[in-house]
């Protein structure tokens, strides 16, 4: 199917007609959680929530890596950036997330720099050996392999003024902690993460947790095809994992990327905004690469930062509330002056809701 076909109004209408017809036989609503920021934006962009029948409900979970990075970690980044001789680099969204009264964007221009990848940060370190260059690494299994490549290259080329503030997280253990007891009754599995880890990495969602689950692409037709599969699983009274994104996602994932992750990282406990500490959900540097851990290199003291008063990002990330349920949304919290990370990031639920007309996202 060509890209234009995946946005075809005719195909969208046909799929919606089938979903509406079959959803009338559901005995209870199907509440589907998506845990990928690109899904969040696509669903809002194409108004899919408003097109679906009331029996099929969509809620957002912790799919935005910027959003789930806790304020304490951002405060640690601000501390590192304040040290003499240090340049803190990272993605643009991270520079705008508040940590109490601080954010990286407020640091002097010579102390922080936006980069597009950790390899850009490594290049800066090589070109400016008088600086200690730190890359603020966030993201799930999708972006962690590139961080792994950067530290491997730093070791190979003996670039000693490069280090990483490592806030990488992995999705499976977070889902194990989140889904039981949540509002969700089914899962739209993240296509980008699954492209690395493989569709089979999400088999536990159905096999162990009992949630119907489908790996989905990101165009409206692909999302609706996945939702139809979830409706049919619910009607059949069964929970299984289905891969509706087989053109990109293989059962066992990307072996090269997975080997990189195994070589450079080890599972560890990680703190998630809204979810707290989750064992096995983080990626710490393995012994061979611990020299690149910025927290250890700069002896960063523990940071404790309170969440902004009135902000409901934590509840939104757990799928408990929608952006409009937050008393700050569209009033105090706006894209040009965000209070919480869900309004900062391009993949945040609040940013999606605001960008596409203020509708529920």
C-alpha positions in Angstrom: 0.0 0.0 0.0 1.4 3.4 -1.0 1.8 6.2 1.6 -1.1 8.2 0.1 -3.4 5.1 0.4 -2.7 5.0 4.2 -4.3 8.4 4.5 -7.1 7.8 2.0 -10.4 9.3 3.2 -12.2 6.4 1.4 -10.2 3.7 3.2 -10.6 5.5 6.5 -14.4 5.7 6.0 -14.6 2.1 5.1 -12.6 1.0 8.1 -14.7 3.2 10.4 -17.9 1.7 9.0 -16.7 -1.8 9.8 -15.5 -0.8 13.3 -18.8 0.9 14.1 -20.8 -2.1 12.9 -18.7 -4.6 14.8 -18.4 -2.5 17.9 -22.1 -2.5 18.5 -21.7 -6.1 19.6 -19.2 -5.3 22.3 -20.6 -6.0 25.7 -18.4 -3.4 27.3 -16.3 -0.5 26.0 -12.9 -1.3 24.5 -10.4 1.1 26.1 -7.2 1.1 24.1 -4.0 2.7 25.5 -1.3 3.8 23.1 2.3 4.1 24.5 4.0 5.8 21.6 4.3 9.5 21.1 4.0 9.2 17.4 0.7 7.4 17.8 -0.4 10.1 20.2 0.3 12.8 17.6 -1.3 10.8 14.7 -4.4 10.1 16.6 -4.8 13.8 17.4 -3.8 15.0 14.0 -6.4 12.9 12.2 -9.1 13.3 14.8 -9.5 9.5 15.2 -11.0 9.8 18.7 -13.8 11.8 17.5 -14.5 9.5 14.5 -14.6 6.3 16.5 -17.9 4.9 18.0 -18.4 5.4 21.8 -17.7 1.7 22.4 -14.0 2.2 21.3 -12.1 4.6 23.5 -8.5 5.8 23.2 -6.3 6.9 26.0 -2.6 8.0 26.1 0.0 6.3 28.3 3.7 6.9 29.0 4.8 7.0 25.3 6.7 10.2 25.4 10.3 9.8 26.6 10.7 13.5 27.4 7.5 13.4 29.4 8.4 10.4 31.5 11.9 11.9 32.4 11.4 13.0 36.0 12.1 16.5 37.2 14.9 15.2 39.4 16.8 14.0 36.4 16.4 17.4 34.6 17.6 19.1 37.8 20.7 16.9 37.6 21.2 18.0 34.0 21.0 21.7 35.2 23.5 21.0 37.9 26.0 19.4 35.4 25.5 22.4 33.0 26.4 24.8 35.8 29.8 23.2 36.4 32.8 25.0 35.0 34.3 23.7 31.8 31.1 21.7 31.0 28.9 21.8 27.9 25.6 20.0 28.2 24.1 18.8 24.9 20.7 17.2 24.2 17.5 17.3 22.2 15.6 20.5 21.9 12.6 19.4 23.8 14.6 18.6 26.9 15.9 22.1 27.1 12.4 23.5 27.7 11.1 21.1 30.4 11.0 22.9 33.8 12.5 21.4 36.9 11.2 23.5 39.7 12.3 27.1 38.8 15.1 25.9 36.5 15.3 24.7 32.9 18.2 24.1 30.7 17.0 26.7 28.2 17.7 29.4 30.9 21.4 28.4 31.1 24.0 30.6 29.4 24.3 29.9 25.7 27.9 28.6 26.1 26.7 26.0 28.6 24.1 24.1 26.7 23.7 23.2 23.0 20.9 21.4 21.1 22.1 18.5 19.0 20.3 16.0 16.8 22.1 12.9 18.0 24.7 11.7 20.5 27.2 11.5 17.6 26.9 15.2 17.2 27.9 15.6 20.9 30.8 13.2 20.4 32.0 15.3 17.4 31.9 18.4 19.6 33.9 16.7 22.3 36.5 15.6 19.8 36.8 19.1 18.3 36.9 20.9 21.6 39.0 18.8 24.0 39.2 21.7 26.5 35.5 21.1 27.3 33.8 18.2 29.1 30.9 17.5 26.8 27.9 15.7 28.2 25.0 14.2 26.2 21.6 14.2 28.0 20.3 10.8 26.7 16.6 10.2 26.8 14.4 7.8 24.9 13.3 4.2 24.8 14.8 1.2 22.9 14.4 3.2 19.7 17.1 5.8 20.5 19.3 3.9 23.0 21.2 2.0 20.2 22.6 5.4 18.9 23.8 6.3 22.4 25.5 2.9 22.5 27.3 3.6 19.2 28.4 7.0 20.6 30.0 5.5 23.7 31.6 2.7 21.8 33.1 5.2 19.4 34.3 7.3 22.4 36.1 4.3 23.8 37.6 3.3 20.5 38.8 6.7 19.7 39.9 7.5 23.3 37.7 10.6 23.6 37.9 11.2 27.3 36.0 14.4 27.6 32.7 12.9 26.5 30.1 11.4 28.9 26.4 10.7 29.0 23.6 11.7 31.5 21.8 8.4 30.9 18.0 8.6 31.2 17.2 5.8 28.8 14.2 3.6 29.6 12.6 0.4 28.3 9.0 -0.2 27.8 8.2 -3.8 28.9 8.6 -3.5 32.6 6.8 -0.2 32.6 3.8 -1.9 31.0 3.9 -4.7 33.5 3.7 -2.1 36.2 1.1 0.2 34.6 -1.5 -2.0 32.8 -2.9 -4.1 35.7 -5.4 -1.9 37.4 -5.4 0.8 34.7 -8.4 2.0 32.7 -7.0 0.3 29.6 -8.4 -3.0 28.4 -6.2 -3.3 25.3 -2.9 -2.0 24.1 -1.7 -0.4 20.8 1.9 -1.5 20.9 4.5 1.1 19.9 5.7 0.5 16.4 9.0 2.3 16.7 10.1 0.4 19.8 8.9 -2.9 18.4 11.0 -2.3 15.3 14.0 -2.6 17.6 12.9 -5.1 20.1 10.6 -7.2 17.9 6.9 -7.8 18.0 7.4 -10.9 20.2 8.8 -8.6 23.0 5.2 -7.6 23.7 3.7 -11.1 23.7 3.6 -10.9 27.5 0.9 -8.3 27.3 -1.6 -10.8 26.1 -0.1 -14.1 27.4 0.6 -12.9 31.0 -1.5 -9.8 31.5 -4.5 -10.8 29.4 -4.7 -7.6 27.3 -5.5 -7.8 23.6 -2.5 -6.2 21.8 -1.6 -5.1 18.3 1.6 -3.6 17.0 0.6 -0.7 14.8 1.9 1.7 12.2 1.3 5.4 12.4 -0.9 6.4 9.5 -4.7 6.7 10.0 -5.4 3.6 8.0 -2.8 1.6 9.9 -4.1 2.7 13.3 -7.7 1.9 12.3 -6.7 -1.5 11.0 -5.1 -2.2 14.4 -8.1 -1.0 16.3 -10.4 -3.3 14.2 -8.2 -6.2 15.1 -8.5 -5.3 18.8 -12.3 -5.1 18.5 -12.4 -8.5 17.0 -10.1 -9.9 19.7 -12.5 -8.5 22.3 -15.5 -9.9 20.5 -13.8 -13.3 20.3 -13.1 -13.3 24.0 -9.4 -13.8 23.5 -6.2 -11.9 24.1 -3.3 -12.3 21.7 -0.5 -10.3 20.2 -1.0 -9.4 16.5 1.5 -7.6 14.3 -0.2 -5.2 11.9 3.1 -3.5 11.1 4.9 -6.4 9.6 6.4 -4.3 6.8 8.7 -2.7 9.5 8.5 -4.9 12.6 9.9 -8.4 12.6 9.0 -11.0 15.3 12.6 -10.9 16.8 13.4 -7.3 16.0 16.6 -5.7 14.8 19.5 -8.1 15.8 22.2 -5.5 15.3 20.5 -2.9 17.5 19.7 -5.5 20.1 23.4 -6.7 20.2 24.4 -3.1 20.7 22.1 -2.7 23.7 23.3 -6.0 25.2 26.9 -4.9 24.8 26.7 -1.4 26.2 23.8 -1.5 28.8 22.5 -3.6 31.6 18.9 -3.4 33.0 18.5 -1.3 36.1 15.8 0.4 38.2 14.7 3.6 36.6 12.5 6.5 37.8 9.5 7.5 35.6 7.5 10.6 35.9 4.0 9.5 37.0 5.0 5.8 37.5 7.8 6.1 40.1 10.7 3.6 40.3 10.3 0.5 38.2 12.8 -2.4 38.5 14.4 -3.4 35.3 13.0 -0.5 33.2 16.2 1.4 32.8 19.5 1.0 30.9 22.6 1.5 33.0 26.1 1.4 31.4 27.7 -2.0 31.7 31.1 -2.2 33.5 33.1 -1.7 30.3 31.4 1.7 29.7 30.8 3.0 33.2 33.5 5.6 32.6 31.0 7.5 30.4 28.4 7.9 33.2 28.1 11.6 33.8 26.4 11.3 37.1 29.4 9.4 38.5 32.0 11.5 36.6 30.8 14.7 38.1 29.6 13.2 41.5 26.2 14.7 41.0 24.3 14.8 44.3 20.8 13.5 44.5 18.2 16.0 43.3 14.7 16.4 44.7 12.3 18.6 42.8 8.5 18.9 43.5 6.1 18.6 40.6 4.5 21.9 39.6 1.4 22.8 41.6 -1.7 21.8 39.8 0.0 20.0 36.9 -1.6 16.7 36.1 1.1 15.3 33.7 1.6 12.3 36.0 -2.1 11.4 35.8 -2.1 11.9 32.0 0.9 9.6 31.6 -0.9 6.9 33.6 -3.9 7.2 31.3 -6.1 8.4 34.2 -6.9 11.8 32.8 -7.0 13.6 29.5 -5.3 17.0 28.9 -8.5 18.9 29.3 -8.9 17.4 32.8 -5.8 19.4 33.9 -6.8 22.7 35.4 -3.8 24.4 33.9 -4.3 23.2 30.3 -4.8 26.1 27.8 -4.9 28.6 30.7 -1.6 28.7 32.6 0.1 25.9 30.6 0.5 26.8 27.0 3.1 25.7 24.3 4.9 29.0 24.5 5.0 28.8 28.4 4.6 25.1 29.4 4.3 24.1 33.0 4.6 20.4 32.5 6.4 18.2 30.0 3.3 16.9 28.3 2.9 20.4 26.8 6.6 20.8 26.0 7.3 17.7 23.9 6.1 17.3 20.3 5.1 13.8 21.4 3.2 14.9 24.6 -0.5 14.3 24.9 -1.1 18.0 25.9 0.9 19.3 23.0 -1.1 17.1 20.7 -4.4 18.2 22.1 -3.5 21.9 21.8 -1.8 21.7 18.4 -4.8 20.0 16.8 -7.5 22.3 17.9 -7.6 21.8 21.7 -9.5 18.5 21.2 -9.2 15.6 23.6 -6.0 13.7 23.1 
